[in-house]
Amino acid sequence: MARKSKLIHRFLSIPADFTWNELIKVLISVGYKEIKTGKTAGSRRRFADEKGNIILLHKPYPANMVKKYALRQVLVDLKEKGKITDE
């Protein structure tokens, strides 16, 4: 539980070095699952929760760091849906 809360706390600070894998862990911890699409999905990734709320993201390439604007967008969406609060 401590790792999850530390990761969410790190996510809330919108760091410049937040990785794609860390973002996936945050999304999974708040109830989202990746929707697997066809072979030609490319870098587009979709995540959905049990209510059908969708988050659309582009997997970063070639670097593994998620852009700050994408982190802010995900944070706003998670707050609107009540999945995350300021801790």
N, C-alpha and C positions, 0 to 999 in steps of 0.2 A: 504494500500500500504506500509505503514511503517513496518508492521510485515513481509511482504514478503521480503522486502529488508534487514531487519535485519536477517532473517533466511538464506537468500542467502549469506550474508556477513559472518555469522557464519559458513556456509557450506564451504566457500572458505578458511577458516582458518584450516580446517580438524581437528576438535576437537576430543578428545578421548571419549567424552561423547555424541556424536551425536546419537540420537535414530532413530529407524526404521521409526516411524511415522513422524519425522522431514524430513527424506530423501524422503518419499512418498510425503510430502507437497512440497518439492523443485521440484521433478519430475513433479508433477501436475502443478505447477506454470509456468514451462517452456514448457508445452504442451504435456507431456507424460500421457498415461493412462495405467492402469494395464490390461494386457490381462488375462482374466480368463481362466484357463485350467481345465482339468478334476479333479475328486475327488482325484486322486492319485498324484497330482503335488508336494506334500510334501512341503519342504521349498523353492523350486525353484520358483522365481517370474520373470515374464517378463513384461516389460513396452515398449510401442511403441508410437511414435509420429505420426502426420498426414502424414508424408512422408514414414512411414514404418520402420524408424530406431528403432532398438531393443536394449534394455539394459537388460541383464540377471543378476539377483542377487539371493543370498541365504538369506532368512530371518533369522536373527540371533536367535539362540535358545541355551540355555534357557534365556540368557540375552537379553535385547532389544537394546543393543548398537551395532552400525554398526562398523566393523573393519576399521581401518584407510586405509588399502590397498584397501578396497572396495570403500571408499569415494574418494580416489585418482583416482581410475579407472573410476568412474562415472564422476568425475570432468574433466578428460582428454577427455572422450567421449563427454560430453556436450560442452566443448570448441571446439573440432573438428567439431561438428555439428553447431556451431555458436549460440547455445542456451544460453550461459552464457559467460560473459567476466569478466576480473579482474576489480573489482570496486574500 
